[in-house]
């Protein structure tokens, strides 16, 4: 997709909830010549190439937000159901209203979570029916439905576990000798790759699908990840209590990979080695 409008002016991107992930996406879009606006309560932390709009999507006044490209990456203030509803339903609705008052975006991506798969186990992808019992994933599904009702051509991206910041909790646990449930399947995607996926879906030539699972190429047993980190740190591997049949879900990214997106960290090996190099 071209990054120019019919009048040859640059495309306008609006990032609702412009935290770490939104800033990464905004930086990538800016590098492609897109005019980027980030909407958040306080804008002091935004880099100079992202125009800041200070607005409270929950309670404050929200100006009209003209957007050719829209990204919604919300983070709740509280992790309880009330905090989820305030952020993922009420704030998303008000943000969508502000954008749609100014027109309809060409492309839009809502970042959701693979927690909507609830307690399902085995191999899961976009075709898997979901009916979570817990409040928080139910609210995320409500947010997805709200988004698609407002923007039927929009794309929901369900991200698995985000990682990639120095000071990883897993690294700290391995250094402490903890043994985090070694027989359970885990799924993750590096923050750099998550941002690259969002940018790709906004700018790829073909129209994206309405739903993608955003995860790396290899679901991994927690014990295997833990052992790699221990080996890279040069510390003893935490003792295992004996391997049982692996449990949990294995998320598949074939639909996403078929779009041609590239992952810098296709598995946990490349990702955690890069983190540990950054940490020295």
N, C-alpha and C positions, 0 to 999 in steps of 0.2 A: 504494500500500500504506500502511495506517495505521502510524504510528510508535508505537502503543501495543500492549501485550500484552492478552490477554483480561481480566486483572485490572486493567486501566487503568494499570498501571505502564509506564514507558517501555521501548522496545526496548533490548536490550543488544547493542552492537557490539564485536567483538574484532578488533583489527588486529595481525596477526602480521608482524613485521618493520617496525616503525612508524618509518620514516625520513621524508624530505621528503614523498614522495607520500602515505604513510600519515597523516602529520600533517594534510596538506591535506584528505584524506577525513574524518578524524576531526573536524576543525573544522567541515566542512560538515554532517556528521551531528549533531554537538552542536547546531548552529543549528536543526536540525529537531526537537530534543527527545529525541534518542537518547542513552542512557548509553554512553559510549565508554571502552574499555580498550585501551591500547597495550602490546604485548609486545615487549621488546627487551632486549639485555644490560644497558644502562645507561639509566635513565629520566630523568636530570637534564635532558635537552634537551626533554622533552615539555612542552607548555603545560599550564597548570593545569586546563583543561577536559577533558584526556585523562588518565584514571587510569592510572598506570604500573604494570606488572608486570615486574620485573627477572627475566629468565629466559634461559638459554642453550639455545636450541632444538636445538643440536647435541649438547651433552654434559651439561648441568646438569639439575636437577630442574625439571619443568614442572608447575605446579598445574592442577587442573581449570579449564577456561575456559568457563563457560556463555555461549552466544552465540545471539542471534536472527539477527544479521547477522555475516558473517565476511568479512574481507578479508585476502588473503595477498599482501604486496608485499616479497619477499625481495631482498636485495642480497648477492652473494657477497663474502667477504673477499679471495678470490683469483680471477683471471680464467682460471685453467687448468681443465682438466676435473675434477681432484680438488676444487677449490674449488667448482665448479658442482654436483658430485654431493653434496658435504656440505651445501650450502645448499638446492638445489632439490629434492633427493630426501630426504635424511636429516632435515633440519630441517623440511621440509614435512610429512613423515610424522609426526614427533613432535608438531608443532603440531596437526595434524588429530586425532591420538589424544587430546590434551588437551582439545580442544573436544568431540569426540564422546563422551568419558567423561561429559560433563555434559549431553548431549542433541544433537539435530540442528538446525542453524541453518535458518531459513526461507529465507534467501538467502545465497549465498556467491560471492565473486569471487576467482579466482586470476589475478594479473597475470603473464602470460607475455610473449613477445617475438616480433616478426615475423621474427626471425632463423631461426625454424624453417622458413621458406621456402627457406633455403639458397641455392643458386645459380640458382633459378628466375627467369626474366625475363618481362616482359610484364605484363598486367593480372592481378592475383591477389586473391582474396577468401577467404571462409570455406569455399567449396566446392572450393578448390584442394587436390588431394592433395599431401601433403608427405612427403618421405623424405630428409631432409638427410644428408649424408655426414660432416660434421664432428662432433666429439665434443660440443661445447657445445650446439648445437641439438638433438642427439639426446637429451641429458640433459633439456633443457627439455620435449621431447615426453614423456619418461618422467614428468616432474613433472605434466604435464597429465593423463596417464593415471591416475596415482596419485590425483590430486585427484578426477577423475570417478568412479573406482572407489569412493572414500569418500563422495562426495556427487554421485550421479547427476543431481540437479537443479541442481547448481552451474554457474557460468558462467566460462569461460576468456576472458580479455581479452588478446589479443596486441597489445601496444603497439608502434608504430613508434618512431623516434628521439625521445626526450624532449628538449625544450629549454625555455628560459624563465628561466634564472638569469642575473643580471647577470654580466659577465665572460665571455660566450660565447666558446668556442674559435674558432668561425667568425669572429666579429667581430675577434678578435685576429689571425687569419690574413689577413683582408682588410686590416687596418691595416698588416700587415707586407708586403703586396703579393703574398702567395701566391696560387696559382691551383689550387684544389682540384677537380681532375677535372671540368671544366665540363660535359662531355657525358654525365654519368651522372645517371639519375633518382634522386631522393632522396624520402624520405617521413618525415614528422615529425608530432608533436602537442605542443602547448604543455602544460607541467605543470599549469597551471590547468584546462585542458580535460580532461586525463587524469583528474584528481581529480573533476571534474564528471561525467565519464562513469561512473566507478566508483560515485559516489553515486547517480546516476540509475538504474543497473542494480540497485542494492540497494533502491531505494524506489519505482520506477515501479509503476503500477497493475497492468499485465499482467505475467505471468511472463516473464522474459528467456529468450533462447535459450541454448544450451549453449556457444556460441562467437561471439565478435565480433572483428573487426579494429579496433583503436583507432588511427585516424590521422585527419588533417584532410582537408579536402575536395579538396585539389589536390596530387597528386604534382608535384614541380618539378625542373627541371634544376638541378644544383648551380651552374652558371654564372649562371643567372637569380637565384638566391638571393644569390650572391656580389655580383652587380652591384647589386641593390637595396641591400644593406648598404653598398657603396661609395658609392652615390649619397646615401644618407641621412647617411653620415659626411662627405660632401664631399671624398672622396679619389678619386684616379684608379682607374678599374676595372682590375683586373689583366689583363694581356694574355692573349688567347686564342691558342691555337696552331692554330686552324682547327677548325670543328665537324665531327665525324664523326657517323655515325648514332647517336642516343642509345642507351645501354645501361642495363641494370638493370631493376628491377621497379617497377611502378606499383600501389600498394595501394589498394583501393577500400573505402569505408566505407558503402555503401548500406544494408546490413543494420543497422548501428548507427544511422544517421540515421533509419531507418524507425521506431525506437523513440520518436522525438520529442525526442531529446537536442539541446540547444543548444550550439554552440561559440562561445566568445568570440573566438577567433582561428581563423577557418575556413581561412585560408591563411597561408603564411609571411610575407606582406606585413604583415598586422595584427600578427603575433607579433613579428617583428624590429623593426618600428617601435616597438612598446611597450617592448621591451628597450632600444633605443637612447635612448628618452625617459627611462627609469629611470636609465640611465648618464649622462644629461646631455650 
